[in-house]
């Protein structure tokens, strides 16, 4: 599956936007300093499509404050003041920012002897590495969006600050287009659509971040899972199942208790032994590998599981289905020999593009993340794994970007981000090498030479998690799922009570063909029933009255507004089944 290569012009525009947004954060901080002279400044980075800055001020920001801050920012932009970089020592920095406790804390974390930089424009100076645009006038369009709470350095034990989010662009046209996308995104919000279509919910009685799937959402999930299983069957994966909890010693060996403890739930006592809810499935799949002595002839071993894991996410970051505390990963772990790695990666990439395409995603960005400064594993393994990823991408004719040093400490990786219907990127599939766990669990196989060798271990997820992928699907389609995924594929609408029995006959005939059909037998006007079916985004409405009974068919309407007139029931079934088979 070819992936569109980013042009140099696109890269240059991204760099310009980053600089604009970073600079806009400084201009906003200048405005806050003007309105709130005693403000304490934390950090203000550029982020995707915008920027933010965290402040401590004497009272909460109001919508009126944001309007006034925007006015002050425009005055600064109109002044076209240059951004001036200054380099100084750590001790000088303490003097320059003596009245700013958050800046002083940052300075204390910088190594002795390291030089620091600040950027200043007009009367405002900020501790900053840059980069920025040459002057404030390069910021062509801004808007402050909203205020949120944020703990200093993301730690709930620290002070709560106020975070102002804004967006900045190279032109008013680009800003207007962005705001239009935000309006579209609000209409597609999976939380809103989830309520309207009765797909899922969360409950205070159950706990935040724990999803309850309703029948219609459960139906879609089961279709997702069945497609997932069918495609794994075709590609030589073996299905495994693992417990939801494990002994503390397992997580000590894996390193999770040492490196991931803050994201794990508190332990539970089971007959005097300490157990934890699993945050990941990999240690259990390793138990399958180590359950017997392995030969090189058994490799590659591809183990896969829809495994539910539990991670303690802070309440402030929970977001519908996109960030939850309990979720099901479509996990797989591939144990293979070094000479098999490249072919396995090619197989995973082909699998990922095929599966994502089945669900309607055909536009991707691919990223190769390489060895970070701090890493485990032998240099030769890093080189071999990274080059295997590169060659696999080249064999698949995939264009990609390299994130130098962006890999995990335990191995290089590939990330696939899908583009949805309104152009937003979503992280889904990942191929991740792991040099850490094979060492920790002392994994070995007997090679052709009779000696023991360490296998390569590849983590692999295609959806990422069912919850997150489902949320992305909802937003991609705006709740109007393609026929094969729709929980109700057709609504049969009797015009009068005397037509209910025939409506049920049509339903039964279509259901026997394998279609999901519902009869709306409510004592409501036909127009109201059609409108309700359209609101529920049912793909087809089948209206039946005297003429339809006589013709042994139904008047077919699609949710898009197409009117197919009266169609025989058998022909309706064939039309719908053809659409299902085509995954259209």
HELIX and SHEET records of a PDB file:
HELIX    1   1 UNK A    8  UNK A   35  1                                  28    
HELIX    2   2 UNK A   63  UNK A   78  1                                  16    
HELIX    3   3 UNK A   90  UNK A   96  1                                   7    
HELIX    4   4 UNK A  101  UNK A  108  1                                   8    
HELIX    5   5 UNK A  136  UNK A  138  5                                   3    
HELIX    6   6 UNK A  152  UNK A  154  5                                   3    
HELIX    7   7 UNK A  172  UNK A  188  1                                  17    
HELIX    8   8 UNK A  190  UNK A  196  1                                   7    
HELIX    9   9 UNK A  215  UNK A  234  1                                  20    
HELIX   10  10 UNK A  248  UNK A  254  1                                   7    
HELIX   11  11 UNK A  256  UNK A  259  1                                   4    
HELIX   12  12 UNK A  261  UNK A  263  5                                   3    
HELIX   13  13 UNK A  282  UNK A  289  1                                   8    
HELIX   14  14 UNK A  296  UNK A  298  5                                   3    
HELIX   15  15 UNK A  315  UNK A  317  5                                   3    
HELIX   16  16 UNK A  338  UNK A  340  5                                   3    
HELIX   17  17 UNK A  341  UNK A  358  1                                  18    
HELIX   18  18 UNK A  379  UNK A  395  1                                  17    
HELIX   19  19 UNK A  437  UNK A  440  1                                   4    
HELIX   20  20 UNK A  466  UNK A  477  1                                  12    
HELIX   21  21 UNK A  497  UNK A  499  5                                   3    
HELIX   22  22 UNK A  500  UNK A  512  1                                  13    
HELIX   23  23 UNK A  526  UNK A  535  1                                  10    
HELIX   24  24 UNK A  546  UNK A  551  1                                   6    
HELIX   25  25 UNK A  569  UNK A  581  1                                  13    
SHEET    1   A 3 UNK A  40  UNK A  41  0                                        
SHEET    2   A 3 UNK A  50  UNK A  56 -1                                        
SHEET    3   A 3 UNK A  46  UNK A  47 -1                                        
SHEET    1   B 4 UNK A  40  UNK A  41  0                                        
SHEET    2   B 4 UNK A  50  UNK A  56 -1                                        
SHEET    3   B 4 UNK A 160  UNK A 169 -1                                        
SHEET    4   B 4 UNK A 141  UNK A 151 -1                                        
SHEET    1   C 3 UNK A  84  UNK A  88  0                                        
SHEET    2   C 3 UNK A 116  UNK A 121 -1                                        
SHEET    3   C 3 UNK A 124  UNK A 127 -1                                        
SHEET    1   D 2 UNK A 200  UNK A 201  0                                        
SHEET    2   D 2 UNK A 212  UNK A 213 -1                                        
SHEET    1   E 8 UNK A 238  UNK A 239  0                                        
SHEET    2   E 8 UNK A 301  UNK A 310  1                                        
SHEET    3   E 8 UNK A 326  UNK A 336 -1                                        
SHEET    4   E 8 UNK A 456  UNK A 461 -1                                        
SHEET    5   E 8 UNK A 425  UNK A 434 -1                                        
SHEET    6   E 8 UNK A 413  UNK A 419 -1                                        
SHEET    7   E 8 UNK A 364  UNK A 369 -1                                        
SHEET    8   E 8 UNK A 401  UNK A 403  1                                        
SHEET    1   F 3 UNK A 245  UNK A 247  0                                        
SHEET    2   F 3 UNK A 273  UNK A 277 -1                                        
SHEET    3   F 3 UNK A 268  UNK A 270 -1                                        
SHEET    1   G 2 UNK A 445  UNK A 446  0                                        
SHEET    2   G 2 UNK A 452  UNK A 453 -1                                        
SHEET    1   H 5 UNK A 517  UNK A 520  0                                        
SHEET    2   H 5 UNK A 490  UNK A 494  1                                        
SHEET    3   H 5 UNK A 540  UNK A 544  1                                        
SHEET    4   H 5 UNK A 553  UNK A 558 -1                                        
SHEET    5   H 5 UNK A 563  UNK A 568 -1                                        
END                                                                             
